[in-house]
Amino acid sequence: MSKNTFALFFGNRGFFPETLIAGARKEMEARLQQLGYDTILMPADATPHGAVESAAEGEKYANWLATKRGQFDGVILCLPNFGDETGAVAALKDAGVPIWIHAYPDELDQMGFRKRRDAFCGKFSVMDVFCQYGVPFTTFPPHTVHPQSETFAAQAQEFACVCRVVKGMKNFNVGAIGARTTAFKTVRFDELTLQRHGITCETLDLSSVISAVRRVKDDDARVATKSALLQGYSNCSNVPPAAMLTMAKLGVVLDDIIVNLKLDALAIRCWLELELELKVAPCLLVSEINDRLIPCACEVDVCNAVAMHALRLASGKAATCLDWNNNYGDEADKCILFHCGPVPQSLMTGKGEVVDHPMFAKALGAGCGWGPNVGRIAPMPMTYASCKTENGKLTFYLGQGEITQDKIAEDFFGCAGVAQIAGLQDKLHVIGQSGYRHHVSMTPGYVERAVREAFTKYLKYDIQAW
């Protein structure tokens, strides 16, 4: 994951100690670099004291920022003292990226006229005027925080998460590999709604994928490389050589599709044609693609591929698409999340085992569905989401919970984990009543707040109320 780059803005108001600006410029730049972020600053001599305190100076900053377009992911508006709200809005009203308004705290033993900051108060003025101008911005509690604190480090991390989601969701490609299975009307979606939000859907007929697999030569060097990668990735010891060869060829073809269509995410028709025609299921390939941080959903669920992409951007880790699948006894806030075997290995308790899919063995005969990477989802804090298109709107639900260490019966097929989510039954009721699908996307860590901030404030998506 590449570094986030922040443009730094410093506000000043002449009635307050301008001597604090130079120290803040040095401190903020050094602290952010220490935390692993890159920064850009307007030269200190471009304005008096290296800060902005008038509309004219704000326009100068805006012009400088325009020359750096594409080089920064967000702006940190720093108030070492009260600051000037008119200069700030002139500078940043067209920034086009998330803006974090940060204010330095006062110290109780430095409250004289020469040292008192009053940034606590000034922050309200900046926020007020930004609201009047309709400029979206981000703030975090507490109201003031020192850059050297751990709280600041946590806020910077969350703001970086917001910036990644906003940048990554504004313009990306998602692939629909194969048509929706006729029976699965649950995964319907509207391409035009996605496009209005900058999401381009590239579609590909599954017959062309199968044809491409059949054209790949057995001795193609890429096939040997892919086969070795897959056998190192999971336990493939029981997979017949012919199925392993076909799986590797399908992996090569999917990789070509991802490159040629410049896909940032994809959803694949995973049954029954692949099993009928190629005698393999794509689960292991989906698992490995997800572990490369390219979100890949099952059952042509394009909307959950979109949700996975957002979660992956937020966490910086792999996401996965699962079924809301089973109750967990009588425990109201627990359920079993499951899918046949596309869960990325990085989210599992250990290396999975590739098996012949029992559902396809029952329907088509044994040996037609080698591919599920079975095992268990590792215990972890997690954030979940799902998406639908309806009446021209892109709507998500979001939440947090954890995958627990609770046991699941040994003979439970697939890759599963027990999820614990506060108020689960009420949330499941809303999910069903609101027409969301049976799938849910998940990624490690608690990133709900950052994703919600990015979705509602900057991307203008609709968020489902619980």
C-alpha positions, -999 to 999 in steps of 0.1 A, spaced: 0 0 0 15 33 -11 20 62 14 -6 88 18 5 124 10 -10 153 28 -9 190 18 -4 211 50 -22 244 55 -15 267 84 -39 294 95 -30 326 113 -48 356 128 -27 387 135 -43 394 170 -27 361 182 9 350 185 23 344 150 55 332 166 38 298 170 35 293 132 71 285 124 73 259 151 40 243 140 52 240 104 83 221 115 66 200 141 37 189 119 59 180 89 83 160 111 56 143 131 36 132 100 68 119 83 76 100 115 41 84 113 49 73 78 31 100 57 45 123 30 38 160 31 38 190 8 39 226 21 36 260 4 70 277 8 72 296 41 82 328 24 51 328 1 30 346 28 39 364 60 49 339 88 43 310 64 5 309 71 -28 322 56 -47 350 73 -67 368 45 -87 359 14 -59 372 -8 -34 349 9 -60 321 7 -62 326 -31 -24 324 -33 -25 290 -14 -54 278 -37 -33 286 -68 -2 268 -53 -24 238 -44 -37 237 -80 -2 232 -93 1 201 -71 -31 185 -82 -29 148 -81 1 148 -58 -18 148 -25 -46 127 -10 -59 151 16 -53 185 32 -46 190 69 -58 224 80 -37 232 110 -45 260 135 -15 269 156 -35 299 168 -71 311 163 -66 312 125 -86 331 98 -117 314 85 -120 337 54 -85 328 42 -91 292 50 -122 288 29 -107 308 0 -77 285 0 -96 252 3 -131 255 -11 -120 238 -44 -94 214 -29 -114 184 -41 -100 161 -14 -108 154 22 -99 182 46 -90 175 83 -93 206 105 -68 203 133 -63 227 162 -34 229 187 -43 228 224 -35 255 249 -14 247 279 -26 259 313 8 274 322 10 294 289 -22 314 288 -6 349 286 -13 372 256 21 362 239 15 324 241 -22 317 243 -34 301 211 -72 302 212 -73 276 184 -100 258 204 -123 288 196 -109 295 161 -117 259 150 -154 267 154 -151 297 132 -134 277 104 -160 249 107 -189 274 107 -177 291 75 -169 258 58 -205 247 65 -218 280 51 -199 274 19 -208 238 16 -172 226 19 -170 191 34 -144 186 62 -134 161 88 -129 165 125 -122 141 153 -128 143 191 -112 156 212 -116 192 198 -79 200 202 -49 176 202 -11 180 202 7 165 172 31 146 195 3 127 212 -8 92 205 -43 105 199 -30 126 170 -13 95 156 -47 76 157 -65 106 141 -39 108 113 -43 71 107 -81 74 105 -79 105 82 -55 85 59 -81 58 58 -108 83 48 -85 97 21 -77 62 6 -114 53 4 -123 87 -12 -95 85 -37 -100 48 -46 -138 50 -50 -140 81 -71 -130 64 -104 -124 27 -107 -133 -4 -128 -151 -34 -116 -155 -65 -138 -185 -88 -142 -171 -120 -154 -201 -139 -168 -238 -132 -166 -258 -134 -134 -270 -169 -127 -307 -169 -136 -317 -181 -101 -297 -154 -83 -319 -124 -89 -305 -113 -55 -274 -100 -72 -290 -77 -97 -275 -43 -101 -277 -11 -122 -246 -2 -142 -258 33 -148 -261 40 -111 -225 28 -106 -213 49 -135 -229 81 -121 -206 75 -91 -175 70 -112 -176 32 -111 -173 16 -146 -185 -20 -150 -167 -40 -176 -186 -72 -186 -172 -104 -202 -191 -134 -214 -182 -166 -195 -179 -185 -228 -150 -163 -238 -133 -172 -205 -138 -209 -211 -126 -206 -247 -95 -187 -236 -87 -214 -210 -88 -241 -237 -64 -221 -259 -38 -220 -232 -11 -245 -239 -1 -271 -213 35 -261 -216 29 -224 -213 55 -211 -187 28 -190 -171 8 -221 -163 37 -238 -145 43 -206 -125 7 -203 -116 4 -239 -106 35 -236 -83 21 -205 -68 -13 -221 -60 3 -253 -46 24 -231 -23 -5 -210 -14 -28 -238 -2 -28 -275 4 -35 -289 -30 -21 -324 -23 -54 -342 -31 -61 -322 -63 -58 -345 -94 -31 -333 -118 -56 -326 -146 -77 -304 -124 -46 -286 -111 -35 -279 -147 -69 -265 -156 -71 -244 -124 -37 -229 -133 -48 -221 -168 -80 -204 -155 -58 -184 -132 -37 -172 -161 -68 -162 -181 -83 -143 -151 -50 -125 -146 -50 -115 -182 -85 -102 -179 -76 -81 -148 -47 -65 -167 -64 -60 -200 -96 -45 -186 -76 -26 -159 -99 -40 -132 -97 -28 -96 -122 -53 -85 -143 -81 -101 -171 -105 -96 -172 -139 -112 -199 -164 -123 -186 -193 -103 -212 -220 -112 -222 -242 -130 -206 -237 -164 -170 -238 -151 -177 -271 -134 -196 -285 -164 -170 -274 -190 -137 -272 -171 -144 -295 -141 -131 -270 -116 -145 -244 -93 -127 -210 -91 -127 -206 -53 -89 -211 -48 -82 -185 -75 -107 -161 -60 -90 -166 -26 -55 -159 -40 -67 -129 -61 -82 -114 -29 -49 -118 -11 -33 -97 -38 -57 -70 -26 -78 -72 -58 -113 -77 -44 -131 -106 -61 -166 -116 -53 -185 -148 -60 -218 -153 -79 -213 -121 -100 -222 -100 -70 -208 -68 -84 -223 -47 -56 -204 -66 -30 -172 -64 -51 -177 -26 -48 -182 -29 -10 -151 -51 -8 -131 -25 -27 -141 2 -2 -133 -21 28 -99 -31 13 -90 6 7 -99 14 43 -81 -14 60 -52 -19 36 -58 -56 40 -77 -82 20 -115 -83 20 -138 -112 14 -174 -119 4 -194 -142 26 -230 -155 32 -251 -146 62 -255 -183 66 -265 -199 99 -277 -190 134 -253 -200 162 -275 -219 185 -296 -196 207 -270 -168 209 -288 -138 194 -257 -117 187 -238 -145 169 -241 -161 135 -220 -182 111 -205 -164 81 -195 -188 53 -185 -193 17 -174 -223 -1 -137 -214 -3 -129 -180 -16 -117 -165 17 -82 -151 13 -56 -172 32 -45 -141 52 -79 -141 69 -79 -178 78 -65 -196 108 -40 -214 87 -34 -229 52 -66 -241 37 -71 -274 19 -85 -276 -17 -113 -301 -20 -138 -314 -45 -169 -292 -40 -196 -315 -24 -225 -295 -39 -213 -301 -74 -203 -336 -67 -239 -342 -57 -253 -324 -88 -228 -333 -115 -208 -362 -101 -175 -365 -83 -145 -347 -97 -164 -318 -113 -157 -291 -87 -121 -291 -75 -113 -257 -61 -128 -247 -27 -101 -236 -3 -117 -249 30 -108 -240 65 -118 -215 92 -118 -177 93 -94 -164 119 -106 -147 151 -103 -109 145 -120 -75 149 -138 -68 116 -158 -43 97 -186 -55 74 -205 -38 46 -228 -45 17 -242 -25 -12 -272 -23 -35 -283 0 -64 -319 11 -62 -337 40 -78 -305 56 -91 -289 55 -56 -258 36 -44 -267 25 -8 -246 7 17 -249 -7 52 -219 -7 75 -211 -22 108 -184 -37 131 -181 -68 151 -156 -96 156 -149 -131 144 -148 -152 176 -130 -183 186 -162 -202 189 -161 -237 174 -180 -248 143 -187 -285 137 -158 -303 120 -181 -316 92 -193 -280 83 -182 -276 47 -163 -246 34 -146 -217 51 -166 -202 80 -163 -182 111 -186 -172 140 -194 -135 139 -205 -116 170 -223 -83 163 -241 -62 188 -278 -60 180 -275 -86 153 -311 -97 151 -324 -61 146 -297 -55 119 -306 -87 101 -342 -76 102 -333 -43 86 -311 -60 60 -340 -83 49 -367 -56 50 -345 -32 30 -339 -57 2 -302 -63 6 -287 -96 -7 -276 -126 14 -239 -117 9 -219 -95 32 -183 -82 27 -158 -82 55 -122 -69 62 -100 -70 93 -100 -41 118 -124 -14 129 -127 10 100 -164 16 100 -161 53 111 -136 62 84 -156 44 57 -188 61 69 -171 95 68 -158 89 33 -191 76 20 -214 102 34 -193 134 35 -172 132 4 -187 105 -19 -223 112 -13 -235 76 -10 -266 67 9 -260 48 42 -287 25 56 -299 35 90 -302 6 115 
